[in-house]
Amino acid sequence: MNPLTQKEAEKLFKGVTREVSGIKKTDIVICSPFLYIQKLKKLSRKISLGAQNTFYGGTGPFTGEVSSDMLYDTGALYVIVGHSERRARGENNSEINKKVRDALQAGLRPILCVGESSRDRDHEYFSLVKAQLEECLRGVSRSSISKVIIAYEPVWAISTTPDRRDATPDDSREMVIFIRKIISDKFGKDAVATKIIYGGSVNDRDAEDFLKNGGVDGLLVGRASLDSKKFAKIINTAENI
């Protein structure tokens, strides 16, 4: 829920746009609060826009909700679903599954967040992530899986988590291998094109290590994206790898 105003959003967006003017190989997506998307869309062709959440009802008596069709109409091409902050407020895999399928139907690319809240000695966290993937991707066709981006988001590494600890590229690579196996078993060769990104409080200091050694195709940047220079440094790091 940042930044607070349209003016601040445009200032931040323009700052990022200036810093990444030379980017050619890296896809840049900014998922802003939905009410800023339409104006930000007019400020850059290089940066794609996305939303932070969606609702699975097309139209109807759903007061206060914003549908995938509405988001697409504003200029959004992506949408985050199943973010850990949404899950912490009670969102379950069944609801997230509806959002994934609705987003795909509307023409959006869902960024599906999965990840464990803690790591136990018995490695039960693998079962949790497997359940998230299987339940959230239920009903998604083989022809559509390549449009879904999987974001591995270890909740225990996020900056807002009490007693958090840093994740390592080894943690990321281990889970990415596991995620690829799960979606490969479910979707076969069509899953090869599915991108997996890392999203556990990555910053301008550790981005290179995660991109080189974490087994990922990209990054889901949180707090660092509120500083145009730090965010641009991460983007430039990706560009140069």
Helices and strands as residue ranges (DSSP letters): H 6-19, E 28-31, G 34-36, H 37-41, E 47-51, H 68-74, E 78-81, H 84-88, H 93-106, E 109-114, H 125-136, G 145-147, E 149-152, G 155-157, H 169-187, G 188-193, E 196-198, H 207-213, E 218-219, G 223-226, H 228-239
